């Protein structure tokens, strides 16, 4: 079995390994990563890959068709930010268990994803060792986060104060500003960003101004350079 680029159309695994296996939907735009996750699950009798999607639109289609037990979501998708996909899933399919798998720093996205409805956040750099246990934990109804993120969340809950760790510049951005930053980094023009996000170009420009202010950037060119580098690092 070799990895293939199936981002152009959703794929469904019609055969089940066992009657009791919990069914996973993988939402990831990189074929190699989808293949790797499938290999991690292949020898687990209690888990199976029910379907794969290369973008958010395919994910929503397969979610309707398959009703999986767990949706595994990459935050960086070609048509929509994974954070927005999480919100869409919870709006249309409340209670769906979702595990985020991402290269993005959990300091920036971890708690945001949990607030949006995810039940776990796993960095791709440790996915090979922890993916199966993370999937099982989320399927059991528990949360799965790193020890560091768990500590910060407990500090917030107990003290009611912001985390004691110094936030990164990007972590100061709102969810919408993060989405705009990602689209800028992907080379999407302001007009198209507005269309994708169903907002006006003027609102996009306002987001750009806020992003520059929060990141300490002086002009549009510097913003573009920062955004491109940030997106590249997330892959």
C-alpha positions in Angstrom: 0.0 0.0 0.0 1.5 3.4 -1.0 0.3 6.9 -0.1 -1.7 8.6 -2.8 -2.9 12.1 -3.2 -6.6 11.8 -2.5 -7.3 15.5 -1.6 -9.3 15.9 -4.8 -12.0 13.5 -3.6 -13.0 11.9 -0.3 -12.3 8.3 0.3 -14.2 5.8 2.3 -13.1 2.5 3.7 -16.1 0.3 3.3 -14.7 -2.7 5.1 -14.5 -2.9 8.9 -11.7 -4.7 10.7 -14.0 -5.7 13.5 -17.6 -5.1 14.5 -16.5 -3.2 17.6 -13.8 -1.0 16.1 -14.2 2.7 16.7 -14.3 4.5 13.4 -12.0 7.5 12.6 -12.3 10.2 10.0 -9.0 11.7 9.1 -9.0 15.3 7.9 -5.5 16.1 6.6 -4.3 17.6 3.3 -1.0 15.7 3.1 -1.3 12.2 1.7 1.9 11.0 3.4 0.5 12.1 6.8 -2.8 10.3 6.1 -0.9 7.2 5.1 1.2 7.4 8.3 -1.9 7.7 10.5 -3.5 4.7 8.8 -0.4 2.7 9.4 -0.5 3.6 13.1 -4.1 2.3 13.3 -3.7 -0.7 11.1 -2.7 -3.1 13.9 -5.2 -1.8 16.4 -8.2 -4.1 16.6 -10.3 -1.4 18.4 -9.7 1.3 15.8 -10.2 1.7 12.1 -10.0 4.5 9.5 -13.5 4.9 8.1 -12.7 7.7 5.7 -10.2 10.4 4.7 -10.6 14.0 3.6 -8.1 16.4 2.1 -10.0 19.6 3.0 -12.8 21.0 5.2 -15.6 20.6 2.5 -14.9 17.0 2.0 -14.7 16.5 5.8 -18.2 17.9 6.3 -19.5 15.6 3.4 -18.0 12.5 4.9 -19.1 13.5 8.4 -22.7 13.4 7.2 -22.2 10.1 5.4 -20.1 8.2 7.9 -21.0 9.5 11.4 -17.6 8.6 12.7 -16.8 8.1 16.3 -13.8 10.5 16.1 -12.7 13.2 13.7 -8.9 13.8 13.5 -8.3 17.3 12.2 -5.2 19.1 10.9 -5.4 22.8 11.6 -3.9 23.8 8.3 -6.3 22.9 5.4 -6.4 24.4 1.9 -10.0 25.7 2.0 -10.6 26.6 5.7 -8.8 27.0 8.9 -9.1 23.9 11.1 -10.3 26.0 14.0 -13.3 27.2 11.9 -13.9 23.6 10.8 -14.1 22.6 14.4 -16.8 25.3 15.0 -18.7 24.2 12.0 -18.7 20.5 13.1 -19.9 21.4 16.6 -22.6 23.7 15.2 -24.0 21.0 12.8 -23.0 17.9 14.7 -22.9 18.8 18.4 -21.0 16.5 20.6 -18.8 15.0 17.8 -15.5 14.0 19.3 -12.6 15.7 17.6 -8.8 15.4 18.1 -6.6 18.1 16.6 -3.3 17.1 15.2 -1.1 20.0 14.2 2.3 21.5 13.8 1.1 24.8 15.3 2.3 25.6 18.8 -0.2 24.5 21.4 0.5 27.8 23.2 -1.3 29.5 20.3 -4.0 27.0 19.4 -4.4 24.5 22.2 -7.0 26.2 24.4 -8.7 27.8 21.4 -9.3 24.4 19.9 -10.7 23.1 23.1 -13.1 26.1 23.4 -14.1 25.4 19.8 -15.1 21.8 20.7 -12.0 19.7 20.3 -11.4 17.0 23.0 -7.7 16.7 22.4 -4.7 18.5 21.0 -1.7 16.6 19.8 1.5 18.0 18.2 2.5 16.2 15.0 6.1 15.9 16.3 4.9 13.4 18.9 2.1 11.8 16.9 3.9 8.6 16.0 4.3 7.8 19.7 1.1 9.2 21.1 -1.6 9.2 18.4 -3.2 5.8 19.3 -3.3 6.6 23.0 -4.7 10.1 22.3 -7.4 8.7 20.1 -8.4 6.1 22.7 -8.5 8.7 25.5 -10.7 11.1 23.5 -13.0 8.2 22.5 -13.3 7.3 26.2 -14.8 10.8 26.8 -11.7 12.3 28.4 -9.5 15.2 27.3 -6.1 14.6 25.8 -3.5 17.5 26.0 0.1 17.7 26.9 1.2 18.0 30.5 2.3 21.6 29.9 -1.0 22.7 28.4 -2.9 20.8 31.2 -0.9 22.7 33.8 -1.8 26.1 32.2 -5.5 25.1 32.0 -5.5 24.1 35.7 -3.8 27.4 36.6 -6.5 29.3 34.8 -9.3 27.3 36.4 -7.9 27.6 39.9 -6.6 31.2 39.9 -8.8 32.8 37.3 -5.7 34.6 36.0 -3.9 34.4 32.7 -1.3 31.7 32.4 2.0 32.5 34.1 4.0 31.6 31.0 4.9 34.5 28.6 2.5 34.4 25.6 4.0 34.4 22.1 3.1 37.3 19.9 0.8 35.2 17.7 -1.1 34.0 20.8 -2.4 37.5 21.3 -4.3 37.4 18.0 -8.0 36.6 18.0 -9.3 33.5 16.2 -10.3 35.6 13.1 -7.0 37.4 13.1 -5.2 34.1 13.1 -7.3 33.0 10.1 -6.5 36.1 8.2 -2.8 35.7 9.1 -2.8 32.1 7.7 -4.5 33.2 4.5 -2.0 36.0 4.0 0.8 33.5 4.5 -0.8 31.3 1.8 -0.7 34.2 -0.7 -4.4 34.9 -0.8 -5.4 38.4 -1.8 -7.5 40.7 0.5 -10.6 40.4 -1.8 -10.4 36.6 -1.8 -9.8 36.5 2.0 -13.0 38.5 2.3 -14.9 36.1 0.1 -13.6 33.0 1.9 -14.5 34.4 5.3 -17.8 36.1 4.3 -16.6 39.5 5.5 -15.9 42.8 3.7 -12.5 43.8 2.3 -12.6 46.7 4.8 -13.0 44.2 7.7 -10.0 42.3 6.3 -7.9 45.5 6.2 -9.0 46.2 9.8 -7.8 42.7 10.8 -4.5 43.3 9.0 -4.0 46.5 10.9 -4.7 44.8 14.3 -2.4 41.9 13.4 0.5 44.4 12.5 -0.1 46.2 15.8 -0.1 43.1 17.9 2.9 41.6 16.2 4.9 44.8 16.2 5.1 44.9 12.4 5.6 48.2 10.6 4.1 47.7 7.1 2.3 45.3 4.8 5.4 43.8 3.3 6.7 42.9 6.8 3.3 41.3 7.6 3.4 39.2 4.4 7.0 38.0 5.2 6.0 37.1 8.8 2.8 35.3 7.6 4.6 33.3 4.9 7.3 32.2 7.4 4.7 31.3 10.0 2.7 29.2 7.6 5.8 27.4 6.3 6.8 26.5 9.8 3.4 25.0 10.4 4.2 22.5 7.7 
